[in-house]
Every structure is written in structure tokens, then in C-alpha cells.
């Protein structure tokens, strides 16, 4: 599960890649935190910018993520 939080919008709990894709469309144009727990139990947070066009970019490193790549992170 990946939890997406933004300021001023609802939080999204994503249990599938389809739900993640829909949530990303809803937070387009915002800065968001993507929170997930890895299989090892380690909690992780990524701070991302989702552009109006739906491009997902790490706020600090400027690395661009595909939805599938973001989904695979929590499966590690």
C-alpha cells in the first residue's frame, strides 16, 4: 500500500497500481508525499512533484519516476 498526501487535498490509500494511477491524476499540479512500508518493515517517504501533465518527479533529486517504478518500490 502507498499513501499519498498533499496539502489541502484528501489522502489516497493505493492498494493497486490502478488506484495509484488514478490518485496521481487527482494530485496533478501538486507537491505530494508518497509513504510506504517495505517488506523489511522499513517505512519510507518520497517527496514528489506531480506536474499538470502527470510527470512524477522527486522534489530533491529531480529524478523522474514512471508509475510502475514507483509501485515496485514498496514491493522491495
C-alpha positions in Angstrom: 0.0 0.0 0.0 1.2 3.5 -0.8 -0.3 6.5 0.9 -0.3 9.8 -1.0 -0.7 13.0 1.0 -1.0 16.6 -0.2 -1.8 19.9 1.5 -5.4 20.9 1.0 -6.5 17.6 -0.7 -7.7 14.3 0.5 -5.2 11.5 1.3 -5.2 8.5 -1.0 -4.5 4.9 0.0 -3.4 2.9 -3.0 -3.6 -0.9 -2.9 -3.1 -1.5 -6.6 -1.2 0.1 -9.5 -4.6 1.2 -10.9 -5.5 3.1 -7.7 -2.0 4.7 -7.7 -2.5 5.8 -11.3 -5.9 7.4 -10.5 -4.6 9.1 -7.4 -1.7 10.6 -9.3 -4.1 12.1 -11.8 -6.0 13.7 -8.8 -2.9 15.3 -7.3 -1.5 16.6 -10.6 0.0 20.0 -10.2 0.8 19.4 -6.5 3.7 18.5 -4.3 2.9 15.3 -2.5 4.4 12.8 -0.1 4.4 9.1 -1.1 4.6 6.9 2.1 5.1 3.2 2.0 6.5 0.3 4.1 8.9 -2.0 2.5 8.7 -5.8 3.1 11.6 -5.4 5.5 9.4 -3.2 7.7 11.3 0.0 6.9 9.0 3.0 6.5 9.9 5.3 3.6 8.7 8.7 2.4 9.4 10.2 -1.0 8.6 13.9 -1.6 7.4 14.2 -5.2 6.2 16.9 -7.5 3.4 15.8 -9.9 3.2 18.1 -12.8 -0.1 19.0 -14.5 0.9 16.6 -17.3 1.2 13.8 -14.8 5.0 13.6 -14.7 6.2 12.3 -11.3 9.5 13.9 -10.2 11.4 13.6 -7.0 11.4 17.1 -5.4 15.0 17.0 -4.3 16.9 14.9 -6.9 14.7 15.8 -9.9 14.6 12.1 -10.9 11.5 11.3 -12.9 9.6 8.1 -12.0 7.2 6.0 -14.0 4.1 4.8 -12.2 5.3 1.2 -12.5 8.7 2.0 -11.0 7.0 3.9 -8.1 4.7 0.9 -7.4 7.7 -1.6 -7.4 9.5 0.4 -4.7 7.1 -0.7 -2.0 7.4 -4.4 -3.1 11.2 -4.5 -2.3 
